[in-house]
Amino acid sequence: MLSFWVRLRQSLRQALHRALHFDPGGRLLRATALGMTTVLGTYGWSLWIENRAGLYVDSVVQAVVISSAFARVQRVHDRTDRLIACLVLPCAAAGGMELTTLIHDHPDAGDVLFTLGVAASVWVRRFGIRATRAGTLVVLPLVAVLVVPGGVAPAQGHAPTGWAALTALFAVAWGTVVTWVGHRTGLVPRPPSASVAAMPVPDRPGLRASTRMALQSAAALGAAFALGRALWPDHWTWVVLTAFLVGSGARSRGDVLVKGVWRTLGAVAGTVVAGAVAGSFGPRSDTVVVIIFSVLAVATWLRELSYAYWAGCVTAVLSLLYDWFGQDPGSLLHTRLAGIAVGAVLGIAASWLVLPIRTSGTVRSRTAAALAGLGEVLSADPHDTRAVRVTRARFLFRLEQLKLAAAPLRVAESLPVPSAPAARWRKGGLAILAAPAALGRCAEPLGAYATAVTAAPDAVAADPGLSLRLREVAAHGVAVRRAIGRRPTPAPVTSDDGTTVNSADGTTVDPAGDGTAPEVLPGRESPAASPAPGDRSDPTAPSTPLAAPAGPEAPADGTRSPEVATAHAALDAISLQLDTLTELFGHPPTAPAPTPVPARAASG
């Protein structure tokens, strides 16, 4: 029991430290400022359109919801994505407005169409990064359908549809201008290109992750519509919205579980706080509008710290919106909390019961993707400094995606649970957390290697010992990837001259079996000569590189240029981390050697 309270105190201390230091340099705060500039500009445009066209306030709410969500996702959009957004988002906004009318007039058909639209936007992720971002844009107007309180917008026919499309196009154009200014002034960094952000698709049997998540979304939303309309006919949207938010953007069932818990806890806090101030300002109060935008800005800023802050602030915004429409959120406190709890349970149940995606499997897959990115950096021609920079950026992006996938496991590891369950967790799935930690320690030496290549590409390319070391470390990474995927090392093949060659790395196999070192065929790569786990007595000590070939082409350490020496040290540090991954995942199985075919006797 004493250890439980000690772990609880440590967890609270770590949470406080993160809250005080989670945004060093104000990077997220600057991005939030640009995002809110996009939201406020779109809000002003929608007010002007509302007065000119005689629209109702639901069009303004849709504009704010779309622009706030777009301001967040546009941080990773490049020029091509923005051109796609100019086409996709206006069409989706018009469809969302029509869907609102359909749900009001024909609830069953509208519910089915909403569910299919969300599932399709998830399923298209199988077609690459562009399709993934386009699918995200399609979902944004669908969220607005669930935000406007039911019964407050009178029927207006199809008149608002065209204005909704025009407002969405303005949000894209205005957001592009604001983001361009932020990039030019250095307020926010430029997003990675699509070639950098593209993730390899795991070659695994069965349904793809995008198909599984689409089916999970369909199951969760279908159940949420059915239960929401049966239990709370006037407030069914709370159940559906929660089920949608819990499952949207989830990477695994552990991610859904964490988001569901945070969503529920944050929603409880946000609803209680908003209910306490409800009725203090009156319907249509400008003060409520100012508070709503202020809370929305805080939610955007704190989202990266914890999803609970985002959920709490957004729930408070929705409660204040009901207050602005003249509905008392305090009297609906129990109904809202019950609807949020039911929606969270449905979202979690769908992710765990309908073709679940294991968190450990996702971490393994993204570990292999990060290792592939590391191999691309090591295989890049040192003379092509641009290729070195691009491949390094790709590795860092995949490393960040790996850390996001492992976040649910880190939450489970930090829970102040008794020692016995904690030991079982660490013995099982939580042990895989060593993978993102080891690859994270590769980032700094890889940056040093890239800097050395940029400073002296000719010296790096001309050093034979460094070239050998590069091939060794790259081959070691390939071996770890094979171990992660449980794929055997390719069996050796026999060449035309009778020499047995390892097809994985181009080395000859010792035909006599006397234990002599393998020989490298001309023009082929050298083998992976990384030491086996446990060969080094002190894992913190620097690795000793293999001896370079003797002769005048292999200078001693004292005559190496600073850039070459830095590159050697960086590769040694990376090799140490690959040893850690080898200890975690083991060695890849070896494929059986092909049965030798006896040679035919010469005729005559």
Buried (B, 14 or more C-beta within 10 A) or exposed (E): EEEEEEBEEEEEEEEEEEEEEEBEEEEBEBBBBBBBBBBBBBBEBBBEBBEEEEBBBBBBBBBBBBBBBBBBBBBBBBEEBBEBBBEBBBBBBBBBBBBBBBBBEEBEEBBBBBBBBBBBBBBBBBEBBBBBBBBBBBBBBBBBBBBBBEEBBEEBEEEBBEBBBBBBBBBBBBBBEBBEEBBEEEBBEEBBBBEBBBBEEBEEEEEBBBBBBBBBBBBBBBBBBBBBBEBBEEBBBBBBBBBBBBBBEBBBBBBBBBBBBBBBBBBBBBBBBBBEBBEEBEEEBEEBBEBBBEBBBBBBBBBBBBBBBBBBBBBBBBBBBBBBBEBEBBEBBEBBBBBBBBBBBBBBBBBBEBBBBEBBBBBBBBBBBBBBBBBBBBBBEBEBBEBBBBBBBBBBBBBBBBBBBBBBBEBBBEEBBEEEEBEEBEEEBBBBBBBBEBBBBBBEBBEBBBBBBBBBBEBBBBBEBBBBBBBBBBBBBBBBBBBBBEEEBBBBEBEEEEBBBBEBBBBBBEEEEEEEEBEBBEEBBBBBBBBEBEEBEEEEEEBEBEEBEEEEEBBEEEEBBEBBBBBBBBBBBBBBBBBBBBBBBEBBEEBEEEEEEEEEEEEE
